[in-house]
Amino acid sequence: MENEESAIWISIKDLAERKGVSKQAISQRVQKLEAAGLIVVRQNGKFREVDLVSYDRAVGETGNVFREQAAETKADIAAGAGSKKLRDAQAERAGYEARLKELDLAERLGNLVPIRGEHGLEAALLKISGDIIRELGAPMNWVPDLMEASGKGEAALRRALREKSAELRRGVATRLYDLAASVGDGPFDVDVRDPD
C-alpha cells in the first residue's frame, strides 16, 4: 500500500491508551479499517501493530496527536522529567509530520489507493476481469461473419479475422483503460489503436 519503512508502528494496546479508549474498541476499529484496505497492520512477535499516521489519517484525527503529545510533554517537564522527554516528543512529532506528508504526496500522485472496499482496486479488478472475459468470448459470435467471408476466398477470410482480432484487442484495451482510470486520478496514455 505504501512505504512501511517510514511508518510509526504502535501496538494496539498503546494506541488504545493514547486515544483514551478500551483496547477492545480500538482493536475492532483497526480490524474494520484493515478489512477496508485503509491501513496496514503487522504482527510483531505476539503483538499486532498499526502505523499511527495511517490510522489517524483513516479516522480523520491527524491534528489530535499533537495536542495529546503537548499535554504529555508539559506534564513530564512539570514532573521534572527534563529535556530528554521534550527532545523525544519533538523527534516523534517531526517523524509523524514527515510520514503524514509522505502519505499525502503518495495519495496525490495516485500511488496510494485502497485495495479493498467498494471503491478499491479489488472491486475494480473483479468488474474489469468479468468484462475482459466477456470480450474474450466474442469469437463465438464471429462464426456467421467468418462463414460468409470464407465463401469469398482465403483473402477475405484473413481480412475478416484481422478485423475481428483488432476489435477484440480494442475491447480488452478499453477495459484495461477503464481499470486504470477507476483507481487513479492521473492521466493515462493508453493507445487502443490496432497495432497492425
C-alpha positions in Angstrom: 0.0 0.0 0.0 2.7 2.5 1.0 6.3 2.7 2.2 6.2 0.8 5.5 9.8 1.7 6.4 8.8 5.2 7.5 5.8 4.0 9.4 5.4 4.9 13.0 4.4 1.5 14.4 2.4 1.4 17.7 0.8 -1.6 19.4 -3.0 -1.8 19.6 -2.7 -1.6 23.4 -0.6 1.6 23.2 -2.9 3.1 20.6 -5.9 2.5 22.9 -4.1 4.2 25.8 -3.1 7.1 23.6 -6.7 7.5 22.3 -8.2 7.0 25.8 -10.5 4.2 24.8 -10.6 0.5 25.5 -8.2 -1.9 23.8 -11.3 -3.9 22.5 -12.8 -0.7 20.9 -9.5 0.1 19.1 -9.0 -3.5 18.1 -12.4 -3.6 16.4 -11.9 -0.3 14.7 -8.4 -1.4 13.4 -10.0 -4.6 12.1 -12.6 -2.7 10.1 -10.0 -0.2 8.7 -7.7 -3.1 7.8 -10.6 -5.0 6.1 -11.4 -1.9 4.1 -7.8 -1.7 3.0 -7.3 1.8 4.6 -4.5 0.8 7.0 -1.7 -1.8 7.2 -1.3 -3.9 10.4 1.7 -6.0 11.1 2.5 -8.7 13.6 5.5 -8.0 15.8 6.0 -11.1 17.9 2.8 -11.6 19.9 1.7 -8.0 19.4 -0.3 -6.5 16.5 1.0 -3.1 15.5 -0.6 -0.3 13.3 1.0 2.7 11.6 -0.1 5.6 13.8 -0.2 8.1 11.0 -2.2 5.8 8.6 -4.6 5.1 11.5 -5.0 8.8 12.3 -5.5 9.6 8.6 -8.1 6.9 8.2 -10.1 8.2 11.1 -9.5 11.9 10.5 -7.6 12.7 13.7 -4.2 13.8 12.4 -4.3 17.1 14.4 -5.1 15.4 17.7 -1.8 13.6 18.1 0.0 17.0 18.6 -2.4 18.1 21.4 -2.0 14.7 23.1 1.8 14.9 22.8 1.9 18.5 24.1 -0.1 17.7 27.2 2.1 14.6 28.0 5.3 16.6 27.5 4.1 19.5 29.7 3.2 17.1 32.4 6.6 15.3 32.1 8.5 18.6 32.2 6.5 19.8 35.2 7.3 16.5 37.0 11.0 17.1 36.3 11.5 14.6 33.5 13.6 17.2 31.8 14.8 17.9 28.3 15.1 14.3 27.1 11.3 13.9 27.1 11.0 17.2 25.2 13.6 16.0 22.6 11.8 12.7 22.2 8.5 14.4 21.8 9.9 16.8 19.2 11.5 13.9 17.3 8.3 11.9 17.3 6.4 14.9 16.1 8.8 15.5 13.3 8.6 11.8 12.2 4.8 12.0 12.4 4.7 15.1 10.2 7.1 13.6 7.7 5.0 10.4 7.5 1.8 12.4 7.1 3.3 14.4 4.2 4.6 11.2 2.6 1.2 9.6 2.7 -0.5 12.8 1.4 2.0 13.0 -1.5 1.6 9.3 -2.4 -2.2 9.8 -2.5 -1.9 12.9 -4.7 0.4 11.1 -7.1 -2.1 8.2 -7.3 0.4 5.8 -5.7 -1.9 5.2 -2.7 -5.2 3.6 -3.5 -7.5 1.5 -1.4 -7.2 -2.3 -2.0 -10.5 -3.5 -0.6 -13.9 -2.0 -0.4 -16.5 -0.6 -2.8 -14.0 1.9 -4.4 -10.9 -0.2 -4.0 -8.6 -1.9 -6.5 -10.0 -5.3 -5.7 -13.6 -4.4 -6.7 -12.4 -2.7 -9.9 -10.3 -5.8 -10.8 -13.3 -8.1 -10.3 -15.5 -5.9 -12.5 -13.0 -5.4 -15.2 -11.9 -9.0 -15.3 -15.5 -10.0 -15.9 -15.7 -7.5 -18.8 -12.5 -8.8 -20.3 -13.7 -12.4 -20.1 -16.9 -11.4 -22.0 -14.7 -9.7 -24.6 -12.6 -12.9 -25.0 -15.8 -14.8 -25.5 -16.6 -12.7 -28.6 -15.0 -15.1 -31.2 -18.0 -17.4 -30.8 -20.2 -14.6 -32.2 -17.9 -14.2 -35.2 -18.9 -17.6 -36.8 -21.6 -16.2 -39.2 -19.3 -13.4 -40.4 -16.4 -15.8 -40.9 -18.5 -18.3 -42.7 -19.6 -15.5 -45.1 -16.0 -14.3 -45.6 -14.8 -17.9 -46.2 -17.2 -18.2 -49.1 -15.4 -15.3 -50.7 -12.0 -16.9 -50.5 -8.9 -17.1 -48.3 -8.0 -13.4 -48.6 -11.5 -12.3 -47.5 -11.3 -14.7 -44.5 -7.9 -13.4 -43.5 -9.2 -9.8 -43.7 -12.2 -10.6 -41.6 -10.1 -12.4 -39.0 -7.7 -9.4 -38.8 -10.7 -7.0 -38.3 -12.2 -9.2 -35.6 -8.9 -9.6 -33.9 -8.4 -5.8 -33.9 -11.9 -5.4 -32.4 -11.0 -7.9 -29.7 -7.7 -6.1 -28.8 -9.5 -2.7 -28.7 -12.2 -4.1 -26.4 -9.7 -5.6 -24.0 -7.5 -2.4 -24.1 -10.6 -0.3 -23.4 -11.4 -2.5 -20.3 -7.8 -2.2 -19.1 -8.0 1.6 -19.6 -11.2 1.6 -17.6 -9.4 -0.2 -14.8 -6.6 2.3 -14.8 -9.0 5.2 -14.8 -11.1 3.8 -12.0 -8.2 3.6 -9.5 -6.3 6.8 -10.1 -6.7 10.4 -10.9 -3.6 10.8 -13.1 -3.6 11.0 -16.9 -3.2 7.7 -18.7 -1.5 7.5 -22.0 -3.2 4.4 -23.4 -3.2 3.7 -27.2 -6.1 1.4 -28.1 -5.4 1.5 -31.8 -4.8 -1.7 -33.8 -1.1 -2.4 -33.9 -1.4 -3.9 -37.4 
